[in-house]
Amino acid sequence: MNIPAIYLRNIKPRVDEAMLDTPVVLVSGPRQAGKTTLVKQIAQKQSIRYLTLDDESTLLSARQDPVGLIRSLDKAVIDEVQRAPQLLLAIKKSVDEDRRPGRFLLTGSANLMMLPTVADSLAGRMETLTLLPLSQSELEQIPGNWIDSIFEGQIPKPGTAALGQALIDRVLRGGYPEAMFRDNPKRRTAWANQYINALIQRDVQDIAGIEKLSQLPRFLNALANTAGQMCNYTQFGGQVGLDSKTAARYVGVFEQMYLLKRIDVWARNRLNRIVKTPKLQFIDSGLLAALLNLGLPEVQQNRTRFGNLLETFVYSELLKCATQTQTNYNLLYYRDADQFEVDLVLENPSGQIVGIEVKAAASVQEGDLRGLKKLANLAGPDFKMGVVLYDGTETLPLGPAFWAVPLSSLWGAAP
């Protein structure tokens, strides 16, 4: 696979727009997702000073004299700001005195808004946008947004065909540029291992101050084996000798680092969601495959394991769509006591929903609609569409409001 010089990131227009009316813009997301490349392009185009806290001298200045550092800057891009959170209070003071838009463009490899002191310090002064690893549509350089199109009642046309082994290859590569362009699976796994070790040794200390770091790699591997399952912290922790409270805390830390996410259950009454058990899902299928040591031979032999990995891949693609649009979509799932379930439920601000089932097969069976039909009955007029994403090439109607749709539509063009 050839590496293009520059990828056009779908979130860039939103960053440009935010900088026109907001004093502080934060681009948050995992390390190695492309944040630095993006903000350097903006800094160069707008002739704004660029600083990175990965530079030890700059980091020392930020920690020892945050007010002095910020006072010396008119406008600036500050990369990896989570390494010196004290800078944010100095930025607050500065923008309170000078509210010009676009003064500070920040990046963070941890979800800073999950820290109460940070959220309070820059409330009303900062807009946060999320940059995740490359989506398949960015890789193909295809404009459009799958979720927007679906809620408009338009199913995107299939993109570049990826069937069978070609689909498996996309799923195993994931979206991290440094990993996805390594054709040798062992080299991708080596990169993933180094990536995880670096995060745990550096970023975990920055955001959480956990002392027993040796437990974290084992715990993350245990979570990888339960991806797509409901959160049971007692079970999670028990695999590596942690109590449920500590396990829940560690899951929160990994979520803050954009390694995984807890997905809430869809319920007719939104207030009921807070008492339901969330599902655990990883954000990148390539990283998950590396943690599980899954390659082409393993997933070809065990389609169940590939099915779980494929669900992660689809969730990741839809999560990227959700971060790249102006509309606030919720990504949920459905499961009830009668064993009816739907892999993903998309919800728009009006409460309308789209149900999605993910199938690794090249054909769709009647049973694949079981959960979607139950969801449609519960949602009533709020149910907009049910979609079975499958390893095929044709978009086919399966009854009123139900469709079989190729997985390649995720990186396809708008109809």
C-alpha positions as a Python dict, from the first residue, in 0.01 Angstrom:
ca = {
    (1, 'M'): (0, 0, 0),
    (2, 'N'): (143, 339, -102),
    (3, 'I'): (157, 622, 149),
    (4, 'P'): (17, 952, 17),
    (5, 'A'): (204, 1267, 116),
    (6, 'I'): (-97, 1433, 281),
    (7, 'Y'): (-445, 1312, 366),
    (8, 'L'): (-735, 1554, 357),
    (9, 'R'): (-899, 1512, 697),
    (10, 'N'): (-1274, 1551, 703),
    (11, 'I'): (-1263, 1743, 1030),
    (12, 'K'): (-1042, 2026, 899),
    (13, 'P'): (-1331, 2250, 781),
    (14, 'R'): (-1480, 2228, 1130),
    (15, 'V'): (-1147, 2333, 1286),
    (16, 'D'): (-1119, 2627, 1043),
    (17, 'E'): (-1477, 2731, 1121),
    (18, 'A'): (-1427, 2711, 1498),
    (19, 'M'): (-1115, 2927, 1481),
    (20, 'L'): (-1318, 3207, 1321),
    (21, 'D'): (-1538, 3261, 1627),
    (22, 'T'): (-1385, 3080, 1926),
    (23, 'P'): (-1075, 3189, 2127),
    (24, 'V'): (-953, 2833, 2201),
    (25, 'V'): (-997, 2526, 1983),
    (26, 'L'): (-888, 2184, 2108),
    (27, 'V'): (-830, 1896, 1867),
    (28, 'S'): (-840, 1589, 2086),
    (29, 'G'): (-780, 1226, 2000),
    (30, 'P'): (-538, 935, 2029),
    (31, 'R'): (-168, 968, 1965),
    (32, 'Q'): (-54, 889, 1610),
    (33, 'A'): (-400, 970, 1466),
    (34, 'G'): (-273, 1269, 1268),
    (35, 'K'): (-337, 1564, 1502),
    (36, 'T'): (15, 1706, 1474),
    (37, 'T'): (13, 1688, 1094),
    (38, 'L'): (-321, 1868, 1084),
    (39, 'V'): (-236, 2152, 1321),
    (40, 'K'): (108, 2204, 1164),
    (41, 'Q'): (-64, 2257, 830),
    (42, 'I'): (-292, 2516, 988),
    (43, 'A'): (-5, 2684, 1172),
    (44, 'Q'): (197, 2712, 852),
    (45, 'K'): (-96, 2844, 650),
    (46, 'Q'): (-189, 3107, 909),
    (47, 'S'): (171, 3186, 1015),
    (48, 'I'): (101, 3091, 1376),
    (49, 'R'): (377, 2987, 1614),
    (50, 'Y'): (390, 2612, 1677),
    (51, 'L'): (498, 2462, 2012),
    (52, 'T'): (496, 2100, 2122),
    (53, 'L'): (508, 1976, 2479),
    (54, 'D'): (684, 1664, 2354),
    (55, 'D'): (988, 1894, 2348),
    (56, 'E'): (1144, 1872, 2695),
    (57, 'S'): (1251, 2237, 2712),
    (58, 'T'): (907, 2361, 2613),
    (59, 'L'): (746, 2119, 2859),
    (60, 'L'): (969, 2244, 3141),
    (61, 'S'): (872, 2604, 3064),
    (62, 'A'): (503, 2512, 3053),
    (63, 'R'): (519, 2341, 3390),
    (64, 'Q'): (747, 2589, 3569),
    (65, 'D'): (607, 2916, 3435),
    (66, 'P'): (277, 2860, 3251),
    (67, 'V'): (165, 3222, 3285),
    (68, 'G'): (495, 3353, 3150),
    (69, 'L'): (487, 3117, 2854),
    (70, 'I'): (132, 3209, 2755),
    (71, 'R'): (199, 3580, 2809),
    (72, 'S'): (479, 3556, 2550),
    (73, 'L'): (237, 3428, 2285),
    (74, 'D'): (-7, 3628, 2075),
    (75, 'K'): (-149, 3331, 1883),
    (76, 'A'): (-13, 2980, 1902),
    (77, 'V'): (-59, 2613, 1828),
    (78, 'I'): (29, 2405, 2136),
    (79, 'D'): (66, 2032, 2072),
    (80, 'E'): (7, 1762, 2340),
    (81, 'V'): (-125, 2008, 2598),
    (82, 'Q'): (-233, 1727, 2833),
    (83, 'R'): (132, 1702, 2941),
    (84, 'A'): (98, 2035, 3125),
    (85, 'P'): (-269, 2089, 3225),
    (86, 'Q'): (-163, 2394, 3428),
    (87, 'L'): (-127, 2576, 3095),
    (88, 'L'): (-504, 2577, 3057),
    (89, 'L'): (-558, 2809, 3354),
    (90, 'A'): (-300, 3048, 3208),
    (91, 'I'): (-480, 3031, 2873),
    (92, 'K'): (-810, 3107, 3047),
    (93, 'K'): (-661, 3420, 3204),
    (94, 'S'): (-515, 3530, 2872),
    (95, 'V'): (-834, 3485, 2669),
    (96, 'D'): (-1042, 3656, 2937),
    (97, 'E'): (-826, 3961, 2874),
    (98, 'D'): (-826, 3919, 2495),
    (99, 'R'): (-1120, 3732, 2343),
    (100, 'R'): (-1007, 3739, 1981),
    (101, 'P'): (-1108, 3419, 1802),
    (102, 'G'): (-847, 3167, 1698),
    (103, 'R'): (-587, 3266, 1956),
    (104, 'F'): (-498, 2913, 2067),
    (105, 'L'): (-521, 2588, 1875),
    (106, 'L'): (-445, 2300, 2109),
    (107, 'T'): (-409, 1926, 2068),
    (108, 'G'): (-444, 1662, 2337),
    (109, 'S'): (-392, 1287, 2332),
    (110, 'A'): (-613, 1239, 2633),
    (111, 'N'): (-972, 1347, 2673),
    (112, 'L'): (-907, 1658, 2880),
    (113, 'M'): (-1276, 1740, 2904),
    (114, 'M'): (-1319, 1436, 3130),
    (115, 'L'): (-1111, 1623, 3390),
    (116, 'P'): (-1350, 1850, 3592),
    (117, 'T'): (-1091, 2124, 3649),
    (118, 'V'): (-1021, 2152, 3277),
    (119, 'A'): (-1386, 2152, 3176),
    (120, 'D'): (-1460, 2428, 3428),
    (121, 'S'): (-1158, 2642, 3344),
    (122, 'L'): (-1235, 2684, 2974),
    (123, 'A'): (-1614, 2649, 2969),
    (124, 'G'): (-1757, 2889, 2711),
    (125, 'R'): (-1411, 2974, 2581),
    (126, 'M'): (-1310, 2652, 2405),
    (127, 'E'): (-1456, 2424, 2139),
    (128, 'T'): (-1340, 2064, 2138),
    (129, 'L'): (-1324, 1856, 1820),
    (130, 'T'): (-1218, 1492, 1801),
    (131, 'L'): (-972, 1353, 1547),
    (132, 'L'): (-966, 974, 1532),
    (133, 'P'): (-744, 751, 1314),
    (134, 'L'): (-802, 761, 939),
    (135, 'S'): (-1147, 658, 823),
    (136, 'Q'): (-1189, 447, 513),
    (137, 'S'): (-1353, 742, 334),
    (138, 'E'): (-1051, 960, 414),
    (139, 'L'): (-824, 682, 292),
    (140, 'E'): (-1020, 669, -35),
    (141, 'Q'): (-1053, 1051, -41),
    (142, 'I'): (-1432, 1022, -81),
    (143, 'P'): (-1635, 1315, 58),
    (144, 'G'): (-1964, 1268, 233),
    (145, 'N'): (-2084, 1128, 563),
    (146, 'W'): (-2256, 789, 589),
    (147, 'I'): (-2465, 878, 896),
    (148, 'D'): (-2585, 1210, 753),
    (149, 'S'): (-2689, 1035, 432),
    (150, 'I'): (-2876, 757, 612),
    (151, 'F'): (-3078, 1000, 825),
    (152, 'E'): (-3165, 1185, 507),
    (153, 'G'): (-3307, 858, 379),
    (154, 'Q'): (-3030, 809, 122),
    (155, 'I'): (-2811, 500, 124),
    (156, 'P'): (-2456, 578, -1),
    (157, 'K'): (-2339, 394, -309),
    (158, 'P'): (-2079, 120, -247),
    (159, 'G'): (-1719, 237, -272),
    (160, 'T'): (-1414, 41, -378),
    (161, 'A'): (-1513, -325, -350),
    (162, 'A'): (-1360, -506, -54),
    (163, 'L'): (-1493, -859, -38),
    (164, 'G'): (-1369, -1165, 148),
    (165, 'Q'): (-995, -1141, 204),
    (166, 'A'): (-984, -776, 91),
    (167, 'L'): (-1236, -686, 362),
    (168, 'I'): (-1040, -882, 622),
    (169, 'D'): (-727, -691, 521),
    (170, 'R'): (-897, -353, 576),
    (171, 'V'): (-1024, -463, 916),
    (172, 'L'): (-684, -595, 1028),
    (173, 'R'): (-504, -275, 920),
    (174, 'G'): (-734, -37, 1107),
    (175, 'G'): (-681, 336, 1076),
    (176, 'Y'): (-351, 434, 1238),
    (177, 'P'): (-130, 556, 951),
    (178, 'E'): (192, 412, 1096),
    (179, 'A'): (35, 67, 1121),
    (180, 'M'): (-194, 48, 821),
    (181, 'F'): (83, 101, 565),
    (182, 'R'): (290, -189, 700),
    (183, 'D'): (213, -484, 474),
    (184, 'N'): (379, -732, 709),
    (185, 'P'): (127, -823, 985),
    (186, 'K'): (408, -894, 1231),
    (187, 'R'): (541, -543, 1179),
    (188, 'R'): (193, -401, 1248),
    (189, 'T'): (178, -600, 1570),
    (190, 'A'): (525, -477, 1667),
    (191, 'W'): (414, -117, 1610),
    (192, 'A'): (97, -173, 1816),
    (193, 'N'): (293, -319, 2107),
    (194, 'Q'): (534, -25, 2109),
    (195, 'Y'): (241, 216, 2083),
    (196, 'I'): (59, 67, 2382),
    (197, 'N'): (378, 59, 2590),
    (198, 'A'): (449, 425, 2514),
    (199, 'L'): (96, 528, 2611),
    (200, 'I'): (110, 342, 2939),
    (201, 'Q'): (458, 460, 3035),
    (202, 'R'): (394, 827, 2953),
    (203, 'D'): (32, 930, 2907),
    (204, 'V'): (-122, 726, 3188),
    (205, 'Q'): (110, 897, 3434),
    (206, 'D'): (19, 1238, 3292),
    (207, 'I'): (-355, 1193, 3326),
    (208, 'A'): (-409, 944, 3606),
    (209, 'G'): (-94, 897, 3815),
    (210, 'I'): (-144, 520, 3841),
    (211, 'E'): (148, 362, 4023),
    (212, 'K'): (112, -8, 3933),
    (213, 'L'): (165, 31, 3560),
    (214, 'S'): (261, -335, 3524),
    (215, 'Q'): (-105, -434, 3565),
    (216, 'L'): (-229, -220, 3278),
    (217, 'P'): (-100, -417, 2976),
    (218, 'R'): (-245, -740, 3116),
    (219, 'F'): (-574, -569, 3192),
    (220, 'L'): (-592, -414, 2844),
    (221, 'N'): (-536, -757, 2690),
    (222, 'A'): (-815, -897, 2907),
    (223, 'L'): (-1046, -620, 2783),
    (224, 'A'): (-950, -695, 2422),
    (225, 'N'): (-1083, -1047, 2468),
    (226, 'T'): (-1419, -906, 2586),
    (227, 'A'): (-1459, -638, 2316),
    (228, 'G'): (-1821, -604, 2211),
    (229, 'Q'): (-1950, -750, 2539),
    (230, 'M'): (-2140, -586, 2822),
    (231, 'C'): (-1928, -427, 3095),
    (232, 'N'): (-1887, -655, 3396),
    (233, 'Y'): (-1613, -493, 3602),
    (234, 'T'): (-1597, -780, 3850),
    (235, 'Q'): (-1535, -1021, 3563),
    (236, 'F'): (-1291, -785, 3389),
    (237, 'G'): (-1086, -726, 3702),
    (238, 'G'): (-1098, -1086, 3817),
    (239, 'Q'): (-895, -1195, 3515),
    (240, 'V'): (-591, -1000, 3637),
    (241, 'G'): (-652, -978, 4012),
    (242, 'L'): (-823, -638, 4032),
    (243, 'D'): (-1135, -551, 4230),
    (244, 'S'): (-1436, -416, 4038),
    (245, 'K'): (-1383, -56, 4152),
    (246, 'T'): (-1022, -52, 4028),
    (247, 'A'): (-1123, -225, 3704),
    (248, 'A'): (-1388, 41, 3638),
    (249, 'R'): (-1132, 314, 3703),
    (250, 'Y'): (-881, 158, 3464),
    (251, 'V'): (-1147, 124, 3194),
    (252, 'G'): (-1213, 496, 3241),
    (253, 'V'): (-842, 572, 3194),
    (254, 'F'): (-828, 372, 2870),
    (255, 'E'): (-1141, 553, 2754),
    (256, 'Q'): (-977, 886, 2834),
    (257, 'M'): (-683, 780, 2617),
    (258, 'Y'): (-915, 698, 2322),
    (259, 'L'): (-832, 328, 2321),
    (260, 'L'): (-1188, 214, 2385),
    (261, 'K'): (-1535, 344, 2460),
    (262, 'R'): (-1835, 242, 2664),
    (263, 'I'): (-2154, 234, 2456),
    (264, 'D'): (-2486, 297, 2628),
    (265, 'V'): (-2801, 93, 2571),
    (266, 'W'): (-3082, 245, 2366),
    (267, 'A'): (-3399, 274, 2570),
    (268, 'R'): (-3733, 429, 2475),
    (269, 'N'): (-3711, 649, 2782),
    (270, 'R'): (-3372, 820, 2776),
    (271, 'L'): (-3363, 839, 3157),
    (272, 'N'): (-3359, 458, 3169),
    (273, 'R'): (-3020, 446, 2996),
    (274, 'I'): (-2831, 547, 3307),
    (275, 'V'): (-2928, 225, 3486),
    (276, 'K'): (-2853, -6, 3192),
    (277, 'T'): (-2522, -186, 3142),
    (278, 'P'): (-2300, -33, 2872),
    (279, 'K'): (-2108, -235, 2615),
    (280, 'L'): (-1732, -214, 2574),
    (281, 'Q'): (-1594, -142, 2228),
    (282, 'F'): (-1245, -63, 2101),
    (283, 'I'): (-1195, 239, 1876),
    (284, 'D'): (-957, 81, 1623),
    (285, 'S'): (-993, -268, 1476),
    (286, 'G'): (-625, -287, 1378),
    (287, 'L'): (-509, -216, 1731),
    (288, 'L'): (-760, -467, 1868),
    (289, 'A'): (-639, -731, 1621),
    (290, 'A'): (-280, -674, 1732),
    (291, 'L'): (-376, -703, 2100),
    (292, 'L'): (-551, -1033, 2022),
    (293, 'N'): (-263, -1145, 1796),
    (294, 'L'): (-511, -1207, 1515),
    (295, 'G'): (-389, -1225, 1158),
    (296, 'L'): (-533, -1345, 829),
    (297, 'P'): (-496, -1722, 903),
    (298, 'E'): (-668, -1691, 1242),
    (299, 'V'): (-972, -1496, 1122),
    (300, 'Q'): (-1013, -1718, 815),
    (301, 'Q'): (-1027, -2022, 1041),
    (302, 'N'): (-1256, -1865, 1301),
    (303, 'R'): (-1533, -1653, 1150),
    (304, 'T'): (-1676, -1575, 1494),
    (305, 'R'): (-1357, -1393, 1593),
    (306, 'F'): (-1363, -1205, 1265),
    (307, 'G'): (-1727, -1113, 1323),
    (308, 'N'): (-1634, -950, 1654),
    (309, 'L'): (-1346, -766, 1490),
    (310, 'L'): (-1569, -654, 1203),
    (311, 'E'): (-1819, -506, 1448),
    (312, 'T'): (-1533, -303, 1598),
    (313, 'F'): (-1434, -186, 1249),
    (314, 'V'): (-1790, -71, 1168),
    (315, 'Y'): (-1828, 98, 1506),
    (316, 'S'): (-1501, 282, 1446),
    (317, 'E'): (-1608, 401, 1101),
    (318, 'L'): (-1942, 528, 1231),
    (319, 'L'): (-1779, 694, 1532),
    (320, 'K'): (-1553, 882, 1290),
    (321, 'C'): (-1859, 989, 1089),
    (322, 'A'): (-2018, 1117, 1410),
    (323, 'T'): (-1712, 1330, 1498),
    (324, 'Q'): (-1693, 1482, 1150),
    (325, 'T'): (-2044, 1625, 1131),
    (326, 'Q'): (-2219, 1923, 1287),
    (327, 'T'): (-2505, 1704, 1412),
    (328, 'N'): (-2476, 1545, 1755),
    (329, 'Y'): (-2546, 1176, 1699),
    (330, 'N'): (-2551, 913, 1971),
    (331, 'L'): (-2400, 570, 1902),
    (332, 'L'): (-2583, 314, 2113),
    (333, 'Y'): (-2674, -56, 2110),
    (334, 'Y'): (-2984, -256, 2196),
    (335, 'R'): (-3024, -572, 2401),
    (336, 'D'): (-3309, -700, 2614),
    (337, 'A'): (-3389, -986, 2851),
    (338, 'D'): (-3550, -1185, 2566),
    (339, 'Q'): (-3216, -1200, 2380),
    (340, 'F'): (-3317, -954, 2111),
    (341, 'E'): (-3020, -737, 2019),
    (342, 'V'): (-2898, -488, 1762),
    (343, 'D'): (-2526, -425, 1718),
    (344, 'L'): (-2551, -47, 1682),
    (345, 'V'): (-2829, 208, 1716),
    (346, 'L'): (-2772, 556, 1573),
    (347, 'E'): (-2981, 835, 1724),
    (348, 'N'): (-3014, 1194, 1604),
    (349, 'P'): (-3101, 1494, 1830),
    (350, 'S'): (-3472, 1452, 1747),
    (351, 'G'): (-3474, 1098, 1885),
    (352, 'Q'): (-3504, 930, 1545),
    (353, 'I'): (-3304, 609, 1523),
    (354, 'V'): (-3137, 382, 1268),
    (355, 'G'): (-3061, 24, 1367),
    (356, 'I'): (-2754, -151, 1225),
    (357, 'E'): (-2665, -519, 1221),
    (358, 'V'): (-2312, -618, 1111),
    (359, 'K'): (-2265, -945, 923),
    (360, 'A'): (-1940, -1095, 795),
    (361, 'A'): (-2135, -1319, 555),
    (362, 'A'): (-2188, -1256, 184),
    (363, 'S'): (-2564, -1308, 216),
    (364, 'V'): (-2841, -1195, 451),
    (365, 'Q'): (-3080, -1433, 629),
    (366, 'E'): (-3428, -1373, 770),
    (367, 'G'): (-3291, -1416, 1120),
    (368, 'D'): (-3061, -1116, 1071),
    (369, 'L'): (-3369, -892, 1092),
    (370, 'R'): (-3492, -1033, 1424),
    (371, 'G'): (-3344, -764, 1648),
    (372, 'L'): (-3409, -483, 1401),
    (373, 'K'): (-3780, -567, 1382),
    (374, 'K'): (-3809, -572, 1762),
    (375, 'L'): (-3632, -236, 1776),
    (376, 'A'): (-3866, -95, 1509),
    (377, 'N'): (-4172, -201, 1709),
    (378, 'L'): (-4037, -40, 2026),
    (379, 'A'): (-3933, 285, 1858),
    (380, 'G'): (-4253, 326, 1657),
    (381, 'P'): (-4253, 641, 1444),
    (382, 'D'): (-3900, 727, 1561),
    (383, 'F'): (-3761, 425, 1373),
    (384, 'K'): (-3621, 559, 1047),
    (385, 'M'): (-3440, 261, 897),
    (386, 'G'): (-3294, -81, 971),
    (387, 'V'): (-2969, -171, 793),
    (388, 'V'): (-2787, -503, 767),
    (389, 'L'): (-2428, -428, 663),
    (390, 'Y'): (-2292, -735, 486),
    (391, 'D'): (-2000, -859, 274),
    (392, 'G'): (-2174, -814, -60),
    (393, 'T'): (-2206, -571, -350),
    (394, 'E'): (-2581, -507, -390),
    (395, 'T'): (-2811, -275, -194),
    (396, 'L'): (-3133, -473, -153),
    (397, 'P'): (-3471, -395, 8),
    (398, 'L'): (-3579, -638, 281),
    (399, 'G'): (-3922, -493, 347),
    (400, 'P'): (-4050, -150, 450),
    (401, 'A'): (-3763, 46, 611),
    (402, 'F'): (-3522, -252, 607),
    (403, 'W'): (-3221, -284, 377),
    (404, 'A'): (-2923, -508, 308),
    (405, 'V'): (-2633, -270, 239),
    (406, 'P'): (-2273, -350, 136),
    (407, 'L'): (-2010, -274, 397),
    (408, 'S'): (-1823, -84, 124),
    (409, 'S'): (-2096, 183, 141),
    (410, 'L'): (-1915, 309, 453),
    (411, 'W'): (-1652, 455, 220),
    (412, 'G'): (-1886, 508, -74),
    (413, 'A'): (-2017, 822, -240),
    (414, 'A'): (-2344, 993, -159),
    (415, 'P'): (-2626, 880, -392),
}
